[in-house]
Amino acid sequence: MSRDDGRTALYRLPIALRWRDLDAFNHVNNSNFMTYLEEARIRWFESLGEDWVTDATAPLLAAVQMNYRVPIPYPSDVVVELFADRVGNSSVTIGHVIASADGATLHADGHVVMVWVDRASGRPTALPDVVRRVAAG
């Protein structure tokens, strides 16, 4: 799925839904949307090939904004796409889209803010160089 704003995806993760993802209304429970995003973010970080988390620093989820557009029926395959919306000193805002595998249906969109913190103090610290470099494009 391509975004109308012309941004290029940082990462794309196809996901095959599982039966257990459903709720009593026979579509994917809203909490699973967050799990799909978490999986995509972790896989993106791992794909960077450099340290994004260390014994001294780690990312924390500071904010989440999710717009639920269309329920995801079962069975379905979806694609999660991540985009760099903003790169700060200690944080990165990652836009996200959850769409049908063919790109025809937008199920959800929004963004998260990830803040890197010093594990000892809990205070914000500089973004890892690789995250800044890749997210800044």
CNS distance restraints for C-alpha pairs under 8 A (distance, minus, plus):
assign (resid   1 and name CA) (resid  99 and name CA) 7.22 0.50 0.50
assign (resid   1 and name CA) (resid 102 and name CA) 7.47 0.50 0.50
assign (resid   1 and name CA) (resid 103 and name CA) 4.57 0.50 0.50
assign (resid   1 and name CA) (resid 104 and name CA) 7.74 0.50 0.50
assign (resid   2 and name CA) (resid   6 and name CA) 7.41 0.50 0.50
assign (resid   2 and name CA) (resid   8 and name CA) 7.79 0.50 0.50
assign (resid   2 and name CA) (resid 103 and name CA) 7.96 0.50 0.50
assign (resid   3 and name CA) (resid   7 and name CA) 6.29 0.50 0.50
assign (resid   3 and name CA) (resid   8 and name CA) 7.77 0.50 0.50
assign (resid   7 and name CA) (resid  83 and name CA) 7.13 0.50 0.50
assign (resid   8 and name CA) (resid  83 and name CA) 6.89 0.50 0.50
assign (resid   9 and name CA) (resid  81 and name CA) 6.00 0.50 0.50
assign (resid   9 and name CA) (resid  82 and name CA) 5.53 0.50 0.50
assign (resid   9 and name CA) (resid  83 and name CA) 5.02 0.50 0.50
assign (resid   9 and name CA) (resid  84 and name CA) 7.92 0.50 0.50
assign (resid  10 and name CA) (resid  44 and name CA) 7.59 0.50 0.50
assign (resid  10 and name CA) (resid  81 and name CA) 7.36 0.50 0.50
assign (resid  10 and name CA) (resid  82 and name CA) 5.44 0.50 0.50
assign (resid  10 and name CA) (resid  83 and name CA) 5.27 0.50 0.50
assign (resid  10 and name CA) (resid  84 and name CA) 6.93 0.50 0.50
assign (resid  10 and name CA) (resid 134 and name CA) 7.95 0.50 0.50
assign (resid  10 and name CA) (resid 135 and name CA) 7.32 0.50 0.50
assign (resid  11 and name CA) (resid  40 and name CA) 7.45 0.50 0.50
assign (resid  11 and name CA) (resid  44 and name CA) 5.91 0.50 0.50
assign (resid  11 and name CA) (resid  81 and name CA) 5.71 0.50 0.50
assign (resid  11 and name CA) (resid  82 and name CA) 5.32 0.50 0.50
assign (resid  11 and name CA) (resid  83 and name CA) 7.40 0.50 0.50
assign (resid  12 and name CA) (resid  40 and name CA) 7.41 0.50 0.50
assign (resid  12 and name CA) (resid  79 and name CA) 6.61 0.50 0.50
assign (resid  12 and name CA) (resid  80 and name CA) 5.64 0.50 0.50
assign (resid  12 and name CA) (resid  81 and name CA) 4.55 0.50 0.50
assign (resid  12 and name CA) (resid  82 and name CA) 6.66 0.50 0.50
assign (resid  13 and name CA) (resid  40 and name CA) 5.93 0.50 0.50
assign (resid  13 and name CA) (resid  79 and name CA) 5.50 0.50 0.50
assign (resid  13 and name CA) (resid  80 and name CA) 5.11 0.50 0.50
assign (resid  13 and name CA) (resid  81 and name CA) 6.54 0.50 0.50
assign (resid  14 and name CA) (resid  77 and name CA) 7.14 0.50 0.50
assign (resid  14 and name CA) (resid  78 and name CA) 5.81 0.50 0.50
assign (resid  14 and name CA) (resid  79 and name CA) 4.29 0.50 0.50
assign (resid  14 and name CA) (resid  80 and name CA) 6.37 0.50 0.50
assign (resid  14 and name CA) (resid 101 and name CA) 7.16 0.50 0.50
assign (resid  15 and name CA) (resid  36 and name CA) 7.77 0.50 0.50
assign (resid  15 and name CA) (resid  77 and name CA) 5.75 0.50 0.50
assign (resid  15 and name CA) (resid  78 and name CA) 5.30 0.50 0.50
assign (resid  15 and name CA) (resid  79 and name CA) 5.94 0.50 0.50
assign (resid  15 and name CA) (resid  80 and name CA) 7.58 0.50 0.50
assign (resid  16 and name CA) (resid  76 and name CA) 6.67 0.50 0.50
assign (resid  16 and name CA) (resid  77 and name CA) 4.58 0.50 0.50
assign (resid  16 and name CA) (resid  78 and name CA) 6.56 0.50 0.50
assign (resid  17 and name CA) (resid  21 and name CA) 6.76 0.50 0.50
assign (resid  17 and name CA) (resid  74 and name CA) 7.18 0.50 0.50
assign (resid  17 and name CA) (resid  75 and name CA) 6.70 0.50 0.50
assign (resid  17 and name CA) (resid  76 and name CA) 6.00 0.50 0.50
assign (resid  17 and name CA) (resid  77 and name CA) 5.91 0.50 0.50
assign (resid  17 and name CA) (resid  78 and name CA) 7.56 0.50 0.50
assign (resid  18 and name CA) (resid  22 and name CA) 7.76 0.50 0.50
assign (resid  18 and name CA) (resid  75 and name CA) 7.98 0.50 0.50
assign (resid  19 and name CA) (resid  74 and name CA) 7.41 0.50 0.50
assign (resid  19 and name CA) (resid  75 and name CA) 7.92 0.50 0.50
assign (resid  21 and name CA) (resid  27 and name CA) 7.83 0.50 0.50
assign (resid  21 and name CA) (resid  28 and name CA) 5.29 0.50 0.50
assign (resid  21 and name CA) (resid  29 and name CA) 6.23 0.50 0.50
assign (resid  21 and name CA) (resid  32 and name CA) 6.47 0.50 0.50
assign (resid  22 and name CA) (resid  26 and name CA) 5.53 0.50 0.50
assign (resid  22 and name CA) (resid  27 and name CA) 5.01 0.50 0.50
assign (resid  22 and name CA) (resid  28 and name CA) 4.34 0.50 0.50
assign (resid  22 and name CA) (resid  29 and name CA) 5.53 0.50 0.50
assign (resid  22 and name CA) (resid  74 and name CA) 7.46 0.50 0.50
assign (resid  23 and name CA) (resid  27 and name CA) 5.90 0.50 0.50
assign (resid  23 and name CA) (resid  28 and name CA) 6.07 0.50 0.50
assign (resid  23 and name CA) (resid  29 and name CA) 5.13 0.50 0.50
assign (resid  26 and name CA) (resid  73 and name CA) 6.98 0.50 0.50
assign (resid  26 and name CA) (resid  74 and name CA) 7.20 0.50 0.50
assign (resid  27 and name CA) (resid  71 and name CA) 6.28 0.50 0.50
assign (resid  27 and name CA) (resid  72 and name CA) 5.55 0.50 0.50
assign (resid  27 and name CA) (resid  73 and name CA) 4.65 0.50 0.50
assign (resid  27 and name CA) (resid  74 and name CA) 6.10 0.50 0.50
assign (resid  28 and name CA) (resid  32 and name CA) 6.79 0.50 0.50
assign (resid  28 and name CA) (resid  33 and name CA) 7.84 0.50 0.50
assign (resid  28 and name CA) (resid  71 and name CA) 6.86 0.50 0.50
assign (resid  28 and name CA) (resid  72 and name CA) 5.43 0.50 0.50
assign (resid  28 and name CA) (resid  73 and name CA) 6.43 0.50 0.50
assign (resid  28 and name CA) (resid  74 and name CA) 7.30 0.50 0.50
assign (resid  29 and name CA) (resid  33 and name CA) 7.33 0.50 0.50
assign (resid  30 and name CA) (resid  34 and name CA) 7.42 0.50 0.50
assign (resid  31 and name CA) (resid  35 and name CA) 6.83 0.50 0.50
assign (resid  32 and name CA) (resid  36 and name CA) 6.22 0.50 0.50
assign (resid  33 and name CA) (resid  37 and name CA) 6.41 0.50 0.50
assign (resid  33 and name CA) (resid  98 and name CA) 7.98 0.50 0.50
assign (resid  34 and name CA) (resid  38 and name CA) 6.12 0.50 0.50
assign (resid  35 and name CA) (resid  39 and name CA) 6.19 0.50 0.50
assign (resid  36 and name CA) (resid  40 and name CA) 6.30 0.50 0.50
assign (resid  36 and name CA) (resid  80 and name CA) 7.26 0.50 0.50
assign (resid  37 and name CA) (resid  41 and name CA) 6.16 0.50 0.50
assign (resid  37 and name CA) (resid  80 and name CA) 6.89 0.50 0.50
assign (resid  37 and name CA) (resid  96 and name CA) 7.51 0.50 0.50
assign (resid  38 and name CA) (resid  42 and name CA) 6.19 0.50 0.50
assign (resid  39 and name CA) (resid  43 and name CA) 6.10 0.50 0.50
assign (resid  40 and name CA) (resid  44 and name CA) 6.05 0.50 0.50
assign (resid  40 and name CA) (resid  80 and name CA) 6.72 0.50 0.50
assign (resid  40 and name CA) (resid  81 and name CA) 7.75 0.50 0.50
assign (resid  40 and name CA) (resid  82 and name CA) 7.58 0.50 0.50
assign (resid  41 and name CA) (resid  45 and name CA) 6.17 0.50 0.50
assign (resid  41 and name CA) (resid  82 and name CA) 7.58 0.50 0.50
assign (resid  42 and name CA) (resid  46 and name CA) 6.11 0.50 0.50
assign (resid  43 and name CA) (resid  47 and name CA) 6.04 0.50 0.50
assign (resid  44 and name CA) (resid  48 and name CA) 6.62 0.50 0.50
assign (resid  45 and name CA) (resid  52 and name CA) 6.55 0.50 0.50
assign (resid  45 and name CA) (resid 131 and name CA) 7.77 0.50 0.50
assign (resid  46 and name CA) (resid  50 and name CA) 7.83 0.50 0.50
assign (resid  46 and name CA) (resid  52 and name CA) 7.91 0.50 0.50
assign (resid  48 and name CA) (resid 130 and name CA) 6.98 0.50 0.50
assign (resid  48 and name CA) (resid 131 and name CA) 7.77 0.50 0.50
assign (resid  50 and name CA) (resid 130 and name CA) 6.55 0.50 0.50
assign (resid  51 and name CA) (resid 128 and name CA) 7.45 0.50 0.50
assign (resid  51 and name CA) (resid 130 and name CA) 7.58 0.50 0.50
assign (resid  52 and name CA) (resid  58 and name CA) 7.47 0.50 0.50
assign (resid  52 and name CA) (resid 128 and name CA) 5.78 0.50 0.50
assign (resid  52 and name CA) (resid 130 and name CA) 7.14 0.50 0.50
assign (resid  52 and name CA) (resid 131 and name CA) 6.89 0.50 0.50
assign (resid  53 and name CA) (resid  57 and name CA) 5.83 0.50 0.50
assign (resid  53 and name CA) (resid  58 and name CA) 4.84 0.50 0.50
assign (resid  53 and name CA) (resid  59 and name CA) 7.00 0.50 0.50
assign (resid  54 and name CA) (resid  58 and name CA) 6.35 0.50 0.50
assign (resid  55 and name CA) (resid 119 and name CA) 7.55 0.50 0.50
assign (resid  56 and name CA) (resid 118 and name CA) 5.87 0.50 0.50
assign (resid  56 and name CA) (resid 119 and name CA) 5.49 0.50 0.50
assign (resid  56 and name CA) (resid 120 and name CA) 7.12 0.50 0.50
assign (resid  57 and name CA) (resid 116 and name CA) 6.52 0.50 0.50
assign (resid  57 and name CA) (resid 117 and name CA) 5.50 0.50 0.50
assign (resid  57 and name CA) (resid 118 and name CA) 4.65 0.50 0.50
assign (resid  57 and name CA) (resid 119 and name CA) 5.32 0.50 0.50
assign (resid  57 and name CA) (resid 125 and name CA) 7.54 0.50 0.50
assign (resid  58 and name CA) (resid 116 and name CA) 5.38 0.50 0.50
assign (resid  58 and name CA) (resid 117 and name CA) 5.62 0.50 0.50
assign (resid  58 and name CA) (resid 118 and name CA) 6.85 0.50 0.50
assign (resid  58 and name CA) (resid 119 and name CA) 6.65 0.50 0.50
assign (resid  59 and name CA) (resid 114 and name CA) 6.00 0.50 0.50
assign (resid  59 and name CA) (resid 115 and name CA) 5.36 0.50 0.50
assign (resid  59 and name CA) (resid 116 and name CA) 4.17 0.50 0.50
assign (resid  59 and name CA) (resid 117 and name CA) 6.20 0.50 0.50
assign (resid  60 and name CA) (resid 114 and name CA) 5.54 0.50 0.50
assign (resid  60 and name CA) (resid 115 and name CA) 5.29 0.50 0.50
assign (resid  60 and name CA) (resid 116 and name CA) 6.17 0.50 0.50
assign (resid  60 and name CA) (resid 117 and name CA) 7.18 0.50 0.50
assign (resid  61 and name CA) (resid 112 and name CA) 7.14 0.50 0.50
assign (resid  61 and name CA) (resid 113 and name CA) 6.10 0.50 0.50
assign (resid  61 and name CA) (resid 114 and name CA) 4.76 0.50 0.50
assign (resid  61 and name CA) (resid 115 and name CA) 6.50 0.50 0.50
assign (resid  62 and name CA) (resid 112 and name CA) 7.43 0.50 0.50
assign (resid  62 and name CA) (resid 113 and name CA) 5.40 0.50 0.50
assign (resid  62 and name CA) (resid 114 and name CA) 5.69 0.50 0.50
assign (resid  62 and name CA) (resid 115 and name CA) 6.30 0.50 0.50
assign (resid  63 and name CA) (resid 112 and name CA) 5.44 0.50 0.50
assign (resid  63 and name CA) (resid 113 and name CA) 5.08 0.50 0.50
assign (resid  63 and name CA) (resid 114 and name CA) 7.41 0.50 0.50
assign (resid  64 and name CA) (resid 110 and name CA) 7.75 0.50 0.50
assign (resid  64 and name CA) (resid 111 and name CA) 6.03 0.50 0.50
assign (resid  64 and name CA) (resid 112 and name CA) 4.42 0.50 0.50
assign (resid  64 and name CA) (resid 113 and name CA) 6.62 0.50 0.50
assign (resid  65 and name CA) (resid 110 and name CA) 5.18 0.50 0.50
assign (resid  65 and name CA) (resid 111 and name CA) 5.28 0.50 0.50
assign (resid  65 and name CA) (resid 112 and name CA) 6.20 0.50 0.50
assign (resid  66 and name CA) (resid 108 and name CA) 6.75 0.50 0.50
assign (resid  66 and name CA) (resid 109 and name CA) 5.87 0.50 0.50
assign (resid  66 and name CA) (resid 110 and name CA) 4.71 0.50 0.50
assign (resid  66 and name CA) (resid 111 and name CA) 6.74 0.50 0.50
assign (resid  67 and name CA) (resid 108 and name CA) 5.36 0.50 0.50
assign (resid  67 and name CA) (resid 109 and name CA) 5.26 0.50 0.50
assign (resid  67 and name CA) (resid 110 and name CA) 5.77 0.50 0.50
assign (resid  68 and name CA) (resid 107 and name CA) 6.26 0.50 0.50
assign (resid  68 and name CA) (resid 108 and name CA) 4.58 0.50 0.50
assign (resid  68 and name CA) (resid 109 and name CA) 6.95 0.50 0.50
assign (resid  69 and name CA) (resid 106 and name CA) 6.52 0.50 0.50
assign (resid  69 and name CA) (resid 107 and name CA) 4.95 0.50 0.50
assign (resid  69 and name CA) (resid 108 and name CA) 5.10 0.50 0.50
assign (resid  69 and name CA) (resid 109 and name CA) 7.67 0.50 0.50
assign (resid  70 and name CA) (resid 105 and name CA) 7.60 0.50 0.50
assign (resid  70 and name CA) (resid 106 and name CA) 6.69 0.50 0.50
assign (resid  70 and name CA) (resid 107 and name CA) 4.55 0.50 0.50
assign (resid  70 and name CA) (resid 108 and name CA) 6.98 0.50 0.50
assign (resid  71 and name CA) (resid 107 and name CA) 6.15 0.50 0.50
assign (resid  72 and name CA) (resid  76 and name CA) 7.26 0.50 0.50
assign (resid  72 and name CA) (resid 107 and name CA) 6.46 0.50 0.50
assign (resid  76 and name CA) (resid 100 and name CA) 7.48 0.50 0.50
assign (resid  76 and name CA) (resid 101 and name CA) 7.98 0.50 0.50
assign (resid  77 and name CA) (resid 100 and name CA) 6.25 0.50 0.50
assign (resid  77 and name CA) (resid 101 and name CA) 5.41 0.50 0.50
assign (resid  78 and name CA) (resid  98 and name CA) 6.64 0.50 0.50
assign (resid  78 and name CA) (resid  99 and name CA) 5.51 0.50 0.50
assign (resid  78 and name CA) (resid 100 and name CA) 4.40 0.50 0.50
assign (resid  78 and name CA) (resid 101 and name CA) 4.52 0.50 0.50
assign (resid  79 and name CA) (resid  97 and name CA) 7.95 0.50 0.50
assign (resid  79 and name CA) (resid  98 and name CA) 5.73 0.50 0.50
assign (resid  79 and name CA) (resid  99 and name CA) 5.42 0.50 0.50
assign (resid  79 and name CA) (resid 100 and name CA) 6.15 0.50 0.50
assign (resid  79 and name CA) (resid 101 and name CA) 5.37 0.50 0.50
assign (resid  80 and name CA) (resid  96 and name CA) 6.97 0.50 0.50
assign (resid  80 and name CA) (resid  97 and name CA) 5.66 0.50 0.50
assign (resid  80 and name CA) (resid  98 and name CA) 4.61 0.50 0.50
assign (resid  80 and name CA) (resid  99 and name CA) 6.62 0.50 0.50
assign (resid  81 and name CA) (resid  96 and name CA) 5.60 0.50 0.50
assign (resid  81 and name CA) (resid  97 and name CA) 5.22 0.50 0.50
assign (resid  81 and name CA) (resid  98 and name CA) 6.62 0.50 0.50
assign (resid  82 and name CA) (resid  94 and name CA) 6.32 0.50 0.50
assign (resid  82 and name CA) (resid  95 and name CA) 5.61 0.50 0.50
assign (resid  82 and name CA) (resid  96 and name CA) 4.63 0.50 0.50
assign (resid  82 and name CA) (resid  97 and name CA) 6.71 0.50 0.50
assign (resid  83 and name CA) (resid  94 and name CA) 5.47 0.50 0.50
assign (resid  83 and name CA) (resid  95 and name CA) 4.74 0.50 0.50
assign (resid  83 and name CA) (resid  96 and name CA) 6.16 0.50 0.50
assign (resid  83 and name CA) (resid 135 and name CA) 7.96 0.50 0.50
assign (resid  84 and name CA) (resid  92 and name CA) 7.34 0.50 0.50
assign (resid  84 and name CA) (resid  93 and name CA) 6.24 0.50 0.50
assign (resid  84 and name CA) (resid  94 and name CA) 4.86 0.50 0.50
assign (resid  84 and name CA) (resid  95 and name CA) 6.03 0.50 0.50
assign (resid  84 and name CA) (resid 135 and name CA) 5.33 0.50 0.50
assign (resid  84 and name CA) (resid 136 and name CA) 7.21 0.50 0.50
assign (resid  85 and name CA) (resid  92 and name CA) 7.62 0.50 0.50
assign (resid  85 and name CA) (resid  93 and name CA) 5.30 0.50 0.50
assign (resid  85 and name CA) (resid  94 and name CA) 5.53 0.50 0.50
assign (resid  85 and name CA) (resid  95 and name CA) 5.71 0.50 0.50
assign (resid  86 and name CA) (resid  92 and name CA) 5.69 0.50 0.50
assign (resid  86 and name CA) (resid  93 and name CA) 4.92 0.50 0.50
assign (resid  86 and name CA) (resid  94 and name CA) 7.20 0.50 0.50
assign (resid  87 and name CA) (resid  91 and name CA) 6.32 0.50 0.50
assign (resid  87 and name CA) (resid  92 and name CA) 4.58 0.50 0.50
assign (resid  87 and name CA) (resid  93 and name CA) 6.43 0.50 0.50
assign (resid  87 and name CA) (resid 132 and name CA) 6.72 0.50 0.50
assign (resid  87 and name CA) (resid 135 and name CA) 6.83 0.50 0.50
assign (resid  87 and name CA) (resid 136 and name CA) 6.49 0.50 0.50
assign (resid  88 and name CA) (resid  92 and name CA) 5.81 0.50 0.50
assign (resid  88 and name CA) (resid 127 and name CA) 7.92 0.50 0.50
assign (resid  89 and name CA) (resid 125 and name CA) 7.85 0.50 0.50
assign (resid  89 and name CA) (resid 126 and name CA) 5.65 0.50 0.50
assign (resid  89 and name CA) (resid 127 and name CA) 6.24 0.50 0.50
assign (resid  90 and name CA) (resid 115 and name CA) 5.68 0.50 0.50
assign (resid  90 and name CA) (resid 116 and name CA) 5.59 0.50 0.50
assign (resid  90 and name CA) (resid 117 and name CA) 7.71 0.50 0.50
assign (resid  90 and name CA) (resid 124 and name CA) 5.98 0.50 0.50
assign (resid  90 and name CA) (resid 125 and name CA) 5.37 0.50 0.50
assign (resid  90 and name CA) (resid 126 and name CA) 4.49 0.50 0.50
assign (resid  90 and name CA) (resid 127 and name CA) 4.79 0.50 0.50
assign (resid  91 and name CA) (resid 113 and name CA) 6.68 0.50 0.50
assign (resid  91 and name CA) (resid 114 and name CA) 5.41 0.50 0.50
assign (resid  91 and name CA) (resid 115 and name CA) 4.22 0.50 0.50
assign (resid  91 and name CA) (resid 116 and name CA) 6.19 0.50 0.50
assign (resid  91 and name CA) (resid 126 and name CA) 7.83 0.50 0.50
assign (resid  91 and name CA) (resid 127 and name CA) 6.34 0.50 0.50
assign (resid  92 and name CA) (resid 113 and name CA) 5.80 0.50 0.50
assign (resid  92 and name CA) (resid 114 and name CA) 5.43 0.50 0.50
assign (resid  92 and name CA) (resid 115 and name CA) 6.69 0.50 0.50
assign (resid  92 and name CA) (resid 127 and name CA) 7.92 0.50 0.50
assign (resid  92 and name CA) (resid 132 and name CA) 7.97 0.50 0.50
assign (resid  92 and name CA) (resid 135 and name CA) 7.82 0.50 0.50
assign (resid  93 and name CA) (resid 111 and name CA) 6.60 0.50 0.50
assign (resid  93 and name CA) (resid 112 and name CA) 5.63 0.50 0.50
assign (resid  93 and name CA) (resid 113 and name CA) 4.39 0.50 0.50
assign (resid  93 and name CA) (resid 114 and name CA) 6.33 0.50 0.50
assign (resid  94 and name CA) (resid 111 and name CA) 5.37 0.50 0.50
assign (resid  94 and name CA) (resid 112 and name CA) 5.33 0.50 0.50
assign (resid  94 and name CA) (resid 113 and name CA) 6.32 0.50 0.50
assign (resid  94 and name CA) (resid 114 and name CA) 7.66 0.50 0.50
assign (resid  95 and name CA) (resid 109 and name CA) 7.52 0.50 0.50
assign (resid  95 and name CA) (resid 110 and name CA) 5.74 0.50 0.50
assign (resid  95 and name CA) (resid 111 and name CA) 4.04 0.50 0.50
assign (resid  95 and name CA) (resid 112 and name CA) 6.50 0.50 0.50
assign (resid  96 and name CA) (resid 109 and name CA) 5.41 0.50 0.50
assign (resid  96 and name CA) (resid 110 and name CA) 5.49 0.50 0.50
assign (resid  96 and name CA) (resid 111 and name CA) 5.48 0.50 0.50
assign (resid  96 and name CA) (resid 112 and name CA) 7.89 0.50 0.50
assign (resid  97 and name CA) (resid 106 and name CA) 7.34 0.50 0.50
assign (resid  97 and name CA) (resid 107 and name CA) 7.70 0.50 0.50
assign (resid  97 and name CA) (resid 108 and name CA) 5.78 0.50 0.50
assign (resid  97 and name CA) (resid 109 and name CA) 4.36 0.50 0.50
assign (resid  97 and name CA) (resid 110 and name CA) 6.84 0.50 0.50
assign (resid  98 and name CA) (resid 106 and name CA) 6.32 0.50 0.50
assign (resid  98 and name CA) (resid 107 and name CA) 5.48 0.50 0.50
assign (resid  98 and name CA) (resid 108 and name CA) 5.08 0.50 0.50
assign (resid  98 and name CA) (resid 109 and name CA) 6.26 0.50 0.50
assign (resid  99 and name CA) (resid 103 and name CA) 5.71 0.50 0.50
assign (resid  99 and name CA) (resid 104 and name CA) 7.37 0.50 0.50
assign (resid  99 and name CA) (resid 105 and name CA) 5.53 0.50 0.50
assign (resid  99 and name CA) (resid 106 and name CA) 4.44 0.50 0.50
assign (resid  99 and name CA) (resid 107 and name CA) 5.20 0.50 0.50
assign (resid  99 and name CA) (resid 108 and name CA) 6.94 0.50 0.50
assign (resid 100 and name CA) (resid 104 and name CA) 6.20 0.50 0.50
assign (resid 100 and name CA) (resid 105 and name CA) 5.23 0.50 0.50
assign (resid 100 and name CA) (resid 106 and name CA) 6.61 0.50 0.50
assign (resid 100 and name CA) (resid 107 and name CA) 7.16 0.50 0.50
assign (resid 115 and name CA) (resid 124 and name CA) 6.73 0.50 0.50
assign (resid 115 and name CA) (resid 127 and name CA) 7.84 0.50 0.50
assign (resid 116 and name CA) (resid 124 and name CA) 5.69 0.50 0.50
assign (resid 116 and name CA) (resid 125 and name CA) 5.61 0.50 0.50
assign (resid 116 and name CA) (resid 126 and name CA) 6.70 0.50 0.50
assign (resid 116 and name CA) (resid 127 and name CA) 5.99 0.50 0.50
assign (resid 117 and name CA) (resid 121 and name CA) 7.94 0.50 0.50
assign (resid 117 and name CA) (resid 122 and name CA) 5.60 0.50 0.50
assign (resid 117 and name CA) (resid 123 and name CA) 5.26 0.50 0.50
assign (resid 117 and name CA) (resid 124 and name CA) 4.16 0.50 0.50
assign (resid 117 and name CA) (resid 125 and name CA) 4.98 0.50 0.50
assign (resid 117 and name CA) (resid 126 and name CA) 7.92 0.50 0.50
assign (resid 118 and name CA) (resid 122 and name CA) 5.22 0.50 0.50
assign (resid 118 and name CA) (resid 123 and name CA) 5.50 0.50 0.50
assign (resid 118 and name CA) (resid 124 and name CA) 6.16 0.50 0.50
assign (resid 118 and name CA) (resid 125 and name CA) 5.81 0.50 0.50
assign (resid 119 and name CA) (resid 123 and name CA) 7.77 0.50 0.50
assign (resid 127 and name CA) (resid 131 and name CA) 6.58 0.50 0.50
assign (resid 127 and name CA) (resid 132 and name CA) 6.20 0.50 0.50
assign (resid 128 and name CA) (resid 132 and name CA) 6.38 0.50 0.50
assign (resid 129 and name CA) (resid 133 and name CA) 5.97 0.50 0.50
assign (resid 130 and name CA) (resid 134 and name CA) 6.03 0.50 0.50
assign (resid 131 and name CA) (resid 135 and name CA) 5.80 0.50 0.50
assign (resid 132 and name CA) (resid 136 and name CA) 5.79 0.50 0.50
assign (resid 133 and name CA) (resid 137 and name CA) 6.42 0.50 0.50
